[in-house]
């Protein structure tokens, strides 16, 4: 269970699962839809993956590491990043999204995934044929959109000539299981492959270094524990999640979240109090 997120509720946020065949590659589909009385900003923490935003309403802007892009194209690619993404909505919003699993995008792209890091791109010309895809999605109901996205991506997967390394998803699974509290040397020993080989696999199939991905997962899990409000002190939370000292924890949290852990916790606590600690299923 997690605490109710008022910001997501206000923009009509919903999640949808892909079909069984796509689950190794696609984390989820999502939808937002609302008529806002004023402009609104939303901060999203990275998970080390990339995705598409299909926009059916007003233009909106994305900001990553103080770089902004106006999303006026029907389809925008949001690249992998260590930084939070700030989405600035302008009143009427209606969008549908595709979020890949880390390394799940590898088989779907001709481009090197590293070229997407820290970038948001109006994605027009590619083998995806997004014009036809966008026009089809515009006329679909919510349920039909999920089905159509499954069909569309299964066709793209069938066309792929790439294959993920036999180690990739296993390494990612172990990093997640250990909540990012693991070293490259431990991974190398566990899978009996060299650290250099692991690094090559991650740069090729995720477009990120393995050390950066480990940091992302550790920070996400730490953030989630703070969000649950079930922490005695932030210092103990830092030690419990593999941070060696408070100064390192604060610096790392600010790097990924653009705010201090104390400020983040205070904001979550205040929101929970205002909503009388309403909970929802994560």
C-alpha positions as CSV (number, residue, x, y, z in Angstrom):
1,X,0.0,0.0,0.0
2,X,1.1,3.6,-0.6
3,X,-0.3,7.0,0.2
4,X,-2.8,8.5,-2.2
5,X,-1.1,10.9,-4.7
6,X,-3.3,13.9,-5.0
7,X,-1.3,15.3,-8.0
8,X,-1.8,12.2,-10.1
9,X,-5.5,12.0,-9.2
10,X,-6.0,15.6,-10.3
11,X,-4.8,14.7,-13.9
12,X,-6.8,11.5,-14.1
13,X,-3.8,9.2,-14.1
14,X,-4.4,5.5,-14.9
15,X,-2.1,2.5,-15.6
16,X,-2.6,-0.4,-18.0
17,X,-0.7,-3.7,-18.3
18,X,0.6,-4.9,-21.7
19,X,-0.1,-8.4,-23.0
20,X,1.9,-11.3,-21.7
21,X,4.2,-11.5,-24.7
22,X,5.2,-7.8,-24.2
23,X,5.7,-7.9,-20.4
24,X,9.5,-8.5,-20.7
25,X,9.8,-5.3,-22.7
26,X,6.9,-3.0,-21.8
27,X,6.5,-1.8,-18.2
28,X,3.1,-0.3,-18.7
29,X,0.8,2.0,-20.7
30,X,-0.6,5.0,-19.0
31,X,-3.2,7.7,-19.5
32,X,-3.8,11.2,-18.2
33,X,-6.9,13.3,-19.0
34,X,-8.2,16.4,-17.3
35,X,-9.5,19.9,-17.8
36,X,-7.5,22.1,-15.5
37,X,-8.4,25.6,-14.4
38,X,-4.8,26.7,-14.5
39,X,-1.3,25.5,-15.6
40,X,0.1,22.6,-13.6
41,X,3.6,21.1,-13.2
42,X,4.3,17.5,-12.2
43,X,7.7,16.0,-11.3
44,X,8.4,12.4,-12.3
45,X,11.4,10.5,-11.0
46,X,13.5,8.5,-13.4
47,X,13.5,4.7,-13.5
48,X,16.3,4.3,-16.1
49,X,14.0,3.6,-19.0
50,X,12.5,5.5,-21.9
51,X,9.1,5.9,-23.4
52,X,6.6,7.6,-25.7
53,X,4.1,10.3,-24.9
54,X,1.2,10.4,-27.4
55,X,-0.5,13.8,-27.0
56,X,-4.2,14.4,-28.1
57,X,-4.7,17.9,-26.6
58,X,-2.8,21.1,-25.9
59,X,1.0,21.3,-26.3
60,X,2.9,20.8,-23.1
61,X,6.6,21.2,-22.1
62,X,9.1,18.9,-20.6
63,X,12.1,19.9,-18.6
64,X,15.1,17.7,-17.9
65,X,18.3,19.1,-16.2
66,X,17.2,22.7,-17.0
67,X,16.7,21.9,-20.6
68,X,13.1,22.5,-22.0
69,X,11.3,21.2,-25.0
70,X,7.8,22.2,-26.2
71,X,5.9,19.1,-27.1
72,X,3.7,20.2,-30.0
73,X,4.2,17.0,-32.0
74,X,1.7,14.2,-31.6
75,X,4.4,11.8,-30.3
76,X,7.4,12.7,-28.1
77,X,10.1,10.3,-27.0
78,X,11.3,10.8,-23.4
79,X,14.8,9.4,-23.0
80,X,16.6,7.7,-20.1
81,X,18.0,10.1,-17.5
82,X,19.2,10.4,-13.9
83,X,17.3,13.6,-13.5
84,X,13.6,14.1,-12.7
85,X,11.4,15.1,-15.5
86,X,9.2,18.2,-15.0
87,X,6.0,18.1,-17.1
88,X,4.2,21.5,-17.5
89,X,0.6,21.1,-18.5
90,X,-1.5,23.8,-20.0
91,X,-5.2,23.4,-19.0
92,X,-6.8,20.7,-21.2
93,X,-4.7,17.6,-21.1
94,X,-5.2,14.2,-22.8
95,X,-2.3,11.9,-23.4
96,X,-1.5,8.2,-23.6
97,X,2.0,6.8,-22.9
98,X,4.1,3.7,-23.5
99,X,6.8,3.0,-20.9
100,X,9.5,0.4,-21.7
101,X,11.2,-1.7,-19.1
102,X,15.0,-0.9,-18.7
103,X,16.6,-2.8,-21.6
104,X,13.1,-3.6,-23.0
105,X,13.4,-0.8,-25.6
106,X,16.6,-2.3,-27.1
107,X,14.8,-4.6,-29.6
108,X,12.5,-1.9,-30.8
109,X,14.9,0.8,-32.0
110,X,17.3,1.1,-34.9
111,X,19.2,3.9,-33.1
112,X,21.8,3.4,-30.3
113,X,19.9,3.9,-27.1
114,X,22.7,6.1,-25.6
115,X,21.7,8.8,-28.1
116,X,18.4,9.3,-26.2
117,X,19.9,9.9,-22.8
118,X,18.8,13.2,-21.1
119,X,16.7,14.1,-24.2
120,X,13.1,14.6,-25.1
121,X,12.5,14.3,-28.8
122,X,9.6,15.1,-31.2
123,X,9.6,11.7,-32.7
124,X,8.4,12.0,-36.3
125,X,10.5,10.1,-38.9
126,X,11.3,6.5,-38.2
127,X,10.3,3.0,-39.0
128,X,7.5,3.4,-36.4
129,X,5.1,5.0,-38.9
130,X,3.6,7.1,-36.1
131,X,1.2,9.1,-38.3
132,X,-1.0,6.1,-38.9
133,X,-0.5,5.0,-35.3
134,X,-1.5,8.3,-33.9
135,X,-4.6,8.6,-36.1
136,X,-5.8,5.2,-35.1
137,X,-5.3,5.9,-31.4
138,X,-7.3,9.1,-31.6
139,X,-10.4,7.2,-32.5
140,X,-10.0,4.4,-30.0
141,X,-11.6,4.0,-26.5
142,X,-9.3,3.4,-23.5
143,X,-9.6,-0.4,-23.8
144,X,-9.1,-0.3,-27.6
145,X,-6.0,1.8,-27.2
146,X,-4.3,-0.8,-25.0
147,X,-5.2,-3.6,-27.5
148,X,-4.0,-1.5,-30.4
149,X,-0.7,-0.7,-28.7
150,X,-0.2,-4.4,-28.0
151,X,-0.8,-5.2,-31.6
152,X,1.4,-2.4,-32.9
153,X,4.3,-3.3,-30.6
154,X,4.1,-7.0,-31.3
155,X,4.5,-6.2,-35.0
156,X,7.5,-4.0,-34.3
157,X,9.0,-6.8,-32.1
158,X,8.5,-9.3,-34.9
159,X,10.5,-7.1,-37.3
160,X,13.4,-6.7,-34.9
161,X,16.7,-8.4,-35.7
162,X,18.1,-7.7,-32.3
163,X,18.3,-10.0,-29.3
164,X,19.0,-9.1,-25.6
165,X,22.0,-10.7,-24.0
166,X,21.1,-13.8,-21.9
167,X,22.4,-11.9,-18.9
168,X,20.6,-8.5,-19.2
169,X,17.2,-9.1,-17.6
170,X,18.8,-11.4,-14.9
171,X,21.2,-8.7,-13.9
172,X,18.5,-6.1,-13.8
173,X,16.3,-8.4,-11.7
174,X,19.1,-8.9,-9.2
175,X,19.8,-5.2,-9.0
176,X,16.1,-4.6,-8.3
177,X,15.9,-7.5,-5.8
178,X,18.9,-6.0,-3.9
179,X,17.2,-2.5,-4.2
180,X,20.3,-1.1,-5.7
181,X,22.5,-2.0,-2.8
182,X,25.0,-4.0,-4.9
183,X,28.3,-3.4,-6.7
184,X,29.4,-4.1,-10.2
185,X,32.0,-6.4,-8.7
186,X,29.3,-8.4,-6.9
187,X,27.3,-8.7,-10.1
188,X,30.4,-9.9,-12.0
189,X,31.1,-12.6,-9.4
190,X,27.5,-13.7,-9.2
191,X,27.1,-14.1,-13.0
192,X,30.7,-15.2,-13.6
193,X,31.2,-12.5,-16.3
194,X,33.6,-9.6,-16.3
195,X,32.7,-6.1,-15.1
196,X,33.7,-4.9,-18.6
197,X,31.3,-7.2,-20.2
198,X,28.4,-6.1,-17.9
199,X,29.3,-2.5,-18.8
200,X,29.2,-3.2,-22.5
201,X,25.8,-4.9,-22.2
202,X,24.3,-2.0,-20.2
203,X,25.6,0.7,-22.5
204,X,24.3,-1.2,-25.6
205,X,20.9,-2.3,-24.2
206,X,20.0,0.4,-21.8
207,X,22.0,3.3,-23.0
208,X,23.2,3.9,-19.4
209,X,26.2,2.7,-17.4
210,X,25.6,-0.1,-15.0
211,X,26.8,2.1,-12.1
212,X,24.3,4.8,-12.9
213,X,21.5,2.3,-13.2
214,X,22.3,0.9,-9.8
215,X,22.2,4.4,-8.3
216,X,18.9,5.0,-9.9
217,X,17.3,1.9,-8.4
218,X,18.8,2.5,-5.0
219,X,17.4,6.1,-5.0
220,X,14.0,5.0,-6.2
221,X,13.7,2.4,-3.5
222,X,14.8,5.0,-0.9
223,X,12.3,7.5,-2.2
224,X,9.5,4.9,-2.1
225,X,10.3,4.1,1.6
226,X,10.3,7.8,2.5
227,X,7.0,8.1,0.6
228,X,5.5,5.4,2.7
229,X,6.1,7.6,5.8
230,X,7.1,4.5,7.7
231,X,10.6,5.8,8.6
232,X,11.9,6.5,12.1
233,X,14.6,8.9,11.0
234,X,16.0,9.9,7.6
235,X,19.5,9.1,8.8
236,X,18.5,5.5,9.6
237,X,16.8,5.3,6.2
238,X,20.0,6.4,4.5
239,X,22.1,3.7,6.3
240,X,19.4,1.0,5.7
241,X,19.6,1.7,2.0
242,X,23.4,1.5,1.6
243,X,24.4,5.2,2.0
244,X,27.5,5.5,4.0
245,X,26.9,8.9,5.5
246,X,24.2,11.5,5.7
247,X,26.1,14.0,3.5
248,X,26.4,11.5,0.7
249,X,22.7,10.6,1.0
250,X,21.6,14.2,0.8
251,X,23.8,14.9,-2.2
252,X,22.6,11.9,-4.1
253,X,18.9,12.5,-3.3
254,X,19.2,16.1,-4.5
255,X,21.0,15.0,-7.6
256,X,18.1,12.7,-8.6
257,X,15.2,14.5,-7.1
258,X,16.2,18.2,-7.2
259,X,15.2,18.6,-3.6
260,X,16.5,17.4,-0.2
261,X,15.1,14.2,1.5
262,X,13.9,16.4,4.4
263,X,11.9,18.6,2.1
264,X,10.5,15.6,0.2
265,X,9.4,13.9,3.4
266,X,7.8,17.0,4.8
267,X,5.8,17.5,1.6
268,X,4.6,13.9,1.6
269,X,3.7,14.1,5.3
270,X,1.7,17.3,4.8
271,X,-0.1,15.9,1.8
272,X,-1.0,12.7,3.8
273,X,-2.3,14.8,6.7
274,X,-4.5,16.9,4.4
275,X,-6.0,13.7,2.9
276,X,-6.3,12.1,6.3
277,X,-3.8,9.5,5.4
278,X,-5.9,8.1,2.6
279,X,-4.2,5.1,0.9
280,X,-4.4,3.3,-2.4
281,X,-3.0,0.1,-3.9
282,X,0.4,0.7,-5.5
